[in-house]
Amino acid sequence: MNTDKIYAQSIANEYSEKSTSKVLALKKLDRRAKLPANIFAYTFGIIFSLILGTGMCLAMNIIGNGSTGMFIFGIILGIAGIAGVSVNYPLYRKLLKNGKEKYASDILQLAKEIEEQGE
């Protein structure tokens, strides 16, 4: 096998004009349907995980002055963090469902066209 020839072809493919295929369009639509839900879930989850961790640190006197007020505030903050983390997945599922419903007709139509071309 001539590895130089394979390498040259792979570089040439990077610079050649790409034709947009229906499969690529289908993948883009699928990503567009799922992306908002993913971005929201990661952002929401990270924020409330940090809130939960801060509440735990306050309650365990890792940060803060160790007073009873900071302990109670840490517990309240921790409970808020637990609540936020707990509702993250149901919110993600709802946003994902809405995104899929929004693009369902386009995706199904394009998938049907691809199936008909394959036959």
Secondary structure as GFF3:
##gff-version 3
##sequence-region A 1 119
A	DSSP	alpha_helix	3	15	.	.	.	ID=ss1
A	DSSP	alpha_helix	22	59	.	.	.	ID=ss2
A	DSSP	alpha_helix	68	118	.	.	.	ID=ss3
###
